[in-house]
């Protein structure tokens, strides 16, 4: 079983910055993709950013949702089970619960698709 835990959510003023952290743990064999999603009150959960392992030493690929392009950056830690979301120039519409997701293979060749409990980001105008 793979667990995912997020941290770093806070109340911040519009125009400010915040950095979210995520750590995956457990019987992990591979982490093929990690990502951030968010859910605002009354809205569906939406993709924010993902980082995908291209395999075979081909590096990683990133993808960002249009509303956050140019403002948010995603990176992996030295230990590849950690993921960071750097959010700059935050806007009130970025207010949401942010969830981290990890997808890959665990022990016994079991596939996993694990989600954290979420961390609240509130941007005041």
C-alpha positions, -999 to +999 in steps of 0.1 A: +000+000+000+012+035-009+004+065+012+006+101+000+007+131+024+006+167+014+016+198+034+022+235+030-013+249+025-020+283+040-038+316+038-020+340+015-027+374-001-033+377-038+000+381-056+018+361-030+036+327-032+033+293-016+051+260-019+032+227-014+050+195-006+040+159-011+056+127+000+047+092-011+057+062+011+052+025+014+062-005-006+070+015-037+088-001-067+082+027-092+066+061-093+055+066-129+036+099-124+030+124-096+007+153-098-014+180-081-051+184-085-074+209-067-110+212-058-127+245-051-160+246-032-189+236-054-166+226-082-152+193-096-116+183-089-093+195-116-058+188-127-032+214-118+001+199-128+018+165-134+053+152-137+058+119-156+088+097-156+096+090-193+115+058-183+148+044-197+167+075-185+147+097-208+140+122-181+107+136-170+078+155-187+057+181-170+021+193-178+003+223-165-034+233-167-039+265-186-050+286-156-017+280-138+008+281-167+035+306-162+027+309-125+031+274-110+061+251-112+064+214-103+095+195-093+106+163-077+129+161-047+163+144-047+143+114-034+119+109-062+091+101-039+087+138-030+069+164-051+067+201-048+044+227-062+057+262-063+028+286-067+036+323-076+013+353-083-016+336-066-051+346-074-083+343-054-095+317-079-066+295-069-084+289-036-090+252-032-081+220-015-049+208-032-045+170-036-013+151-044-015+119-065+010+092-072+007+064-097+031+035-102+039-001-092+042-014-057+055-046-043+042-079-057+038-060-090+007-043-079-004-011-095-013+018-073-031+051-078-029+069-044-042+102-032-035+123-002-060+139+021-055+174+007-041+207+020-061+239+020-049+269+000-068+301+005-060+333-014-075+365-001-081+395-024 
